[in-house]
Amino acid sequence: MPQATDTTSAAGRRITRVTSFDVAEEAGVSQSTVSRALAGDTSISEPTRQRVIAAAARLNYQVNENAARLRRGKTGTLAVVMICRAGQDRKDLNPFYFALLGSTCAAASARGYEVLVSFQDSAENFWGHYEERRKADGMIVIGTSENTPAWDYFGQLDPATNWVCWGAPSDAFPWVRSDNEAGAALAVRHMLVRGYEKIVCIGSETSPQRQFKERYDGYAAAMRDAGREPVLQRIERGLPREEQGRLAAAALAESGQPFDAIFAVSDEIALGALKELDRRGYRIPDQIGVVGFDGVRAGAWSTPPLTTIESDFETAGARLVERLLAAMAGEPETPRRVPVRLVVRGSTRP
């Protein structure tokens, strides 16, 4: 239903409640023509559409979007589920995911959708039945791959569910990811050009974080292409990322393995490694170079500031929304990979 208002038509009539009938009378068309014209129906000629829009503007007619969506069988809302580690304080969520949440909400808004956000971490709050309960038209799931029960839950939803995810541990899910292998290769080439020779990767090739495996693969391929043997310093599972980086850097320093550069598979791991190397007296970037991956804002304020491979957050949010809308419309898949770029800061030689 339209909103109630006081206004006056071009004919001087005082109207206390504007309806589509009033707009139709003002424009000299039928009520159905008003509805179709304001909905953008291409069967309505442009001159008629403009006449209806002008009449609606004169009368201050406002379409009730909720009623229009109900008539179309849509809510006009997308659900975004943020998967956290079990028991994790929400403020401690990886800042990468907060940046991705922001870009996703902006992309949804640009396409005319509102966003319903939910933080979920355990069986007590897992929930993905937004379409069935008419709370949303589709769902985007973002978060850590290491919460296995969460991904098991979402993987068992009705196959007809319209959803897309970032962070999925399985390629069987409808995923979108950064171009991880290309980004890791870019990091290696950058360090080689800066004169680093013995580049070690801190990460994992078996982590449920599929991006970690892809980043290690990209690193290893680039090292072999340069005639060098890849070396992996593994992280310990189940710990906060910075702690993983700190412990891995300590183990590397004590192993006797020669190294003059580190490529860490995430910025938070890199920041932990930076702190440990500094504590041990290594000079960065002169003696040791460090490059991370993700482009989190904290890296710009570390000591020294962290060189990183940054995902295009705006494109990432847009890809998630576009892929979900394509699934909702039964259209072909949109691109899954998000481009990355090198951000050079103080943790590698100038």
FIRO-314606 format. One record per atom (N, C-alpha, C): x, y, z. Coordinates in steps of 0.1 Angstrom, whole numbers, plus 5000, padded with zeros to 4 digits. Layout:
residues N
XYZ ...
***
This chain:
residues 350
500849885000 500050005000 500950125000 500450234993 501250364993 501150425007 502150525009 502150595022 501150705022 500550735033 499550845034 500350975034 499651075027 500351205026 499251315023 499551435024 498751545020 499451615008 498751624996 499351694985 498151734976 498551804965 497551854956 497851814942 496951774934 497151734920 497251854911 497651824899 497851934889 496452004887 495351924889 494051974887 493552054899 494352064909 493952134921 493152054931 493151914929 492451834939 493251814951 492751824963 493451794976 493351644978 494451574979 494551434981 495151394994 494451325003 494951295017 495651165017 495351075008 496050945007 496250904993 497450904989 497750884975 497850734972 497150694962 497050554958 497550544943 497750424938 498050404924 496950454915 495650444921 494550494913 494650644911 495150724921 495350864919 496450894909 497450814909 498550834899 498050804885 497250694884 496750654871 495850764866 494950824874 494150934870 494951054866 495951084874 496751204871 497551184857 497951064855 498751034843 497850994831 496650974833 495750934822 495950794817 496350704827 496550564823 495850474833 495950334831 495250244840 496150214852 495550164863 496350134875 497450024872 497049924863 498049824860 499249884853 498949984844 500050054837 500950124847 500350184857 501150254868 502150154874 501550034879 502349934886 503449884877 503149854864 504249804855 505249914852 504850034850 505750144847 506750164858 506250164870 507150194882 507950074885 507649954880 508449834882 509449814872 509449904861 510449894851 510049794840 508749764839 508349664828 508649724815 509449654807 509849694793 508649704783 507549644787 506349654778 505749784777 506049874787 505550004788 506450104780 505950174771 506750264763 507450374772 508550424767 509250524775 508450654777 507750704767 506950824770 505850804781 505250684781 504250654791 504850634805 506050574805 506750554818 507150684824 507650774815 508050904820 506850984825 505650974818 504451044823 503950994836 504050854838 503650794851 504650844862 505950844859 506950884869 506751034873 506451114864 506151254866 504951274875 503851204872 502651204880 502851164894 503651054895 503951004909 504751104917 505651174910 506451274917 505551394921 504651434913 503851544916 502951514928 502551394929 501651354940 502351294952 503751294952 504551234962 504151094965 503951014955 503550874956 504750794959 504650714970 505750624973 505350474973 506050394965 505750254964 506150184977 505250104983 505550024995 506349904990 507649914992 508549814988 508249674994 507949675007 507649545013 506449475006 505449555003 504249494997 504649444983 505449524976 505849494962 506649364962 507549354972 508349224973 507549104976 506549124985 505649014988 504848964976 504449064968 503749024955 504648944946 505948984946 506848914937 507448784944 507048764956 507548644963 508948654968 509448774969 510848804974 510848884986 511948874994 512148955006 512949075004 513749084993 514649194991 515849195001 516149075007 517149065017 518048955014 519348975016 520348865016 520848835030 521048715033 521648675046 523148655045 523948705054 525348685055 525648615068 526148495068 526548425080 528048435081 528548475093 529948485096 530248365105 531048265100 531448155108 532648185117 532548175130 533648195139 534248065144 535348075151 535847955158 534947935170 534747815174 533947785186 534347865198 533347935204 533648015216 534448145214 534748175201 535548295199 534748425201 535448515208 534848655210 534748715197 533648775194 533348835180 534348945177 534849015187 535849125184 537149065180 537448935182 538748875179 538648805165 537548825158 537448765144 538548825135 539048735127 540148785117 539648915110 540449025111 540049145105 539749135090 540449035083 540149015069 538648995067 538048915076 536648875074 535749005076 536149085086 535349205088 535349295075 536549305069 536749385057 535849325046 535849195045 535049125034 533549145037 533149135050 531749165053 531349305049 532149405051 531849535047 531649545032 532649495024 532549505010 531349425004 530949315011 529849235007 528549305009 528449375021 527249455024 527049565014 528149635011 528149745001 527749694988 528249574983 527849524970 526349484970 525849434981 524449394982 523549524981 523949624988 523249754988 523149814974 524349804967 524349854954 523449784944 523049664947 522149584939 520749594944 520449684954 519149704960 518649604970 519649534977 519249444987 519649495001 518849455011 519249475025 520049355029 520749355040 521549245045 521249215059 521049085062 520849025075 522048955079 522748995090 524048935094 523948855106 524548735106 524448645118 525848595120 526348595133 527548535137 527248395143 527948285138 527648155142 528948075145 528948005156 530147935160 529947785165 528747745168 528547615174 527147565170 526947435173 525647375170 524447445176 524747515187 523647585194 523047705185 523947755176 523447875169 523647855153 523947735149 524047715134 522547725129 522447805118 521147815112 521247875098 520647805088 520747855074 519547845066 518347845073 517047825066 516347955063 517148055058 516648185056 515648185044 515848105034 514948105023 513648035027 513747925033 512547845037 511647925046 512248005055 511448085064 511148225059 511448245046 511148375040 511848495047 513048465052 513748575059 514748645049 515148565039 516048615029 515948545016 516448595005 516248534992 517448444989 518548454996 519748374994 520748405006 521848325006 522748335017 524148335013 525048415019 526448415017 527048375031 527948275030 528648225042 530148255041 530648325052 532048375052 532648325065 533948275064 534548245077 535648145077 536048105088 537148015090 536847875085 537747805078 537447665074 537647575085 538247615096 538647525107 537547495116 536347555114 535147515122 534447415114 534947295115 534447175107 532947155109 532447155122 531047125124 530147235117 530647355116 529847455109 529747425094 530847395088 530747365073 530047235071 530147135080 529347015079 527847045079 527447135087 526047185088 525547245075 526347345070 525947415058 525947325046 526947225046 527047135035 525847035034 525047025045 523946935045 522647005043 522647135040 521347195037 520747145024 519447175023 518747135010 519547174998 519747084989 520547124977 519947234969 518647264971 518047374964 518347514970 519047514981 519347634988 520247724979 519947854978 520747944970 521748004980 523047964978 524048014987 525448014980 526348094985 527748094981 528648124993 529848084992 530748095004 532148145001 532748195011 534148235012 534748165024 535848075021 536448005032 536047855032 535347815022 534847675022 536047575022 535947465030 537047365030 536947265019 535847275011 535647185000 535247254987 535847204976 535547264963 534147224959 533447124966 532147084963 531147194966 531547294975 530647404979 530747514968 529747594967 529747704957 530647824962 531947814959 532947894965 533348014957 533848114964 534648224957 535848244966 537048264959 538348284966 539248374959 540248424966 541248504960 542048424950 542848484941 543748414932 544948384940 544948284949 545948254959 547248214953 547248124943 548548074937 549248194930 548548274922 549148384916 549648484926 548948504937 549448604947 550748554954 550748424957 552048374963 553148374954 552948354941 554048364931 554548504930 553648604931 553948744930 554848784942 554548724954 555348754966 556748694964 556848574959 558148514957 559048594947 558448634936 559148714926 559648844932 558748904940 559149034946 560349014955 560348914963 561548894972 562748854965 562648774954 563848744946 564448864940 563648954934 564049074928 564749164939 564349154951 564949244962 566149174967 566649064962 567849004966 567848904976 566648864980 566548754990 566648614982 567348524988 567748394981 567048274988 566948275001 566548155008 565148185015 564148175007 562748215011 562048095016 561648095029 560847995035 559448025036 558547935034 557047955036 556647915050 556047995057 555347955070 553847935066 553447815068 552047785064 551747635066 550847585057 550447445058 549947395045 550347275041 549747215029 548647115032 548247105045 547247015049 546147075057 546247205059 545147285067 543847275059 542747275067 541447285061 541147415054 542047515057 542047645050 542547615036 541647605026 542147565012 543047675006 542847795010 543647905005 545147885010 545347825021 546747805026 547447705017 546747595013 547347505004 547647564990 546647644985 546947714972 548047814973 548147884984 549247974986 550647904987 550647794994 551947714994 552247664980 551247614973 551547564959 552047674950 551447794951 551947904943 553447944947 553747944960 555047964965 556047864959 555647734961 556547624957 556847624942 555847654934 556047654919 556947774915 556747884922 557548004918 559047974923 559247914934 560647884938 561247784928 560547684924 561147584915 561447654901 560547734897 560747814885 562047894885 562347934897 563548024899 564747934902 564647804901 565747714904 566047694919 565147714927 565347704942 564347604948 564847534958 563947434965 563047504975 561747474974 560847534984 561047464998 560847545009 561047495022 559747545030 559047445037 557847475044 558147465059 557847575066 557847575081 556447565085 556047445091 554547425093 554147495106 552847545105 552247605117 551547495125 551247525138 550547435147 549047475146 548247365144 546847395143 546247425156 545047495156 544247525168 544747645176 545747715172 546247825179 545847955172 545748075179 545548195172 546648215161 546248285150 547148305139 548548365143 548448475151 549748545154 550648445162 550048365171 550748275179 551348165170 550648125160 551148025150 552448085143 552348215139 553448275133 554648295142 554348325154 555448345164 556248215166 555448105169 556047975172 556747925159 556247945148 556847895136 558147965133 558148095135 559448175133 560448135144 560048105156 561048055166 561547925162 560747835158 561247695154 562147705142 561847795132 562747815121 564047865125 564047965134 565348025138 566247925146 565647835153 566347735161 566647605153 566147595141 566347475133 567647455126 568347565124 569547565116 569347575102 568047585097 567747605083 568147745079 568947755069 569347895065 568147965058 567948085061 566848165055 567148315056 566648385046 566748535046 565448595043 564448525041 563048575038 562048475042 560848535046 559648445049 558448495041 557848395035 556448425030 555448355039 554648425045 553648375054 552248365047 551548265049 550248245042 549148325046 549348405057 548348505061 549048615068 548448735068 549048855074 549248835089 548248775096 548248755110 549448665114 549648555106 550848475108 552148545106 552148635095 553348715093 553648815104 552548875110 552748965121 553348895133 552848775136 553448695147 554948665144 555248635132 556648605128 557548725130 556948845125 557748965127 558048995141 557148975150 557449005164 558448915170 558448785166 559448695171 560848715166 560848755153 562148785147 562748905153 561949005156 562449125162 562949095176 562149015183 562548975197 563948905197 564248835186 565548765185 566648845179 566348965176 567449055172 567649065157 566848995149 566949005134 566649145129 567449195119 567149325113 566249305101 565149365102 564149355091 563949495085 564149515072 564149415062 565549375057 566649435063 567949415058 568449275059 568249215070 568749075072 567648975068 566448995071 565348905068 564148985062 563648945051 562449005045 561148925049 560048985051 558748915054 557648965045 556948875039 555748915032 554548825037 553348895038 552148825042 551148815031 549948775034 548848765024 547548795031 546848885026 545448925030 545149065029 546149155032 545949295032 545149355043 545349295055 544549345067 545249475071 544349565076 544849705079 545949705090 545949605099 546949605110 548349605104 548449545093 549849525087 550449665083 549649765081 550149895077 550749965090 550449915102 550849975114 551849895122 552249785117 553249695124 554649765123 555649705130 556949765130 557949655125 558449665113 558149765103 556749735096 556149825089 554949795082 555149675072 554049595072 554149465065 553849465050 554849425042 554549395028 553649285026 552649295018 551549195017 550949175003 550349065001 549449044989 548049074994 547449164987 546149214991 545049174981 543949114986 542849084978 542149214975 541449214963 540649334960 539349314967 539149384979 538049354987 536749394980 536749514973 535549554966 535049454956 536049394948 535749294938 535249164946 535849134957 535549014964 534049014969 533649124975 532249144979 531249134967 531649204956 530849204944 530749064938 531848984938 531748844932 530848764940 530948774954 530048694962 528548724959 528248854958 526848894956 526448854942 527348874932 526948844918 526748694916 527648614923 527448464921 526148414928 525848474939 524548434946 523348474937 523348604932 522248644924 522148564911 523248514906 523148434894 522548294897 522948244909 522348114913 520848134916 520448244922 518948274924 518248284911 518848334901 518148354888 518348234879 519048134883 519348014875 520248044863 521048144864 521948184853 523348124855 524148124844 525448064844 526348124856 527348044860 528148084871 528948214867 529248294877 530148414875 531548374879 532548454876 533948414880 534048394895 534948294898 535148254912 536348314919 537348354910 538648404916 538548554917 539248614927 539248754930 540748794928 540948904920 542348944918 543048994930 544348984930 545249034941 546249134936 546849204945 547949294942 549049294953 550249334949 551349344958 551349484965 551349484978 551449614985 552849614992 553749694987 555149704992 555249795004 555649745015 555949835027 557349805032 557549835045 558849835051 559449695054 558749585053 559249455058 560049385047 560149445035 561049395025 561949515020 563149485015 564049585011 563549675000 563949805000 563449894990 564149864977 
***
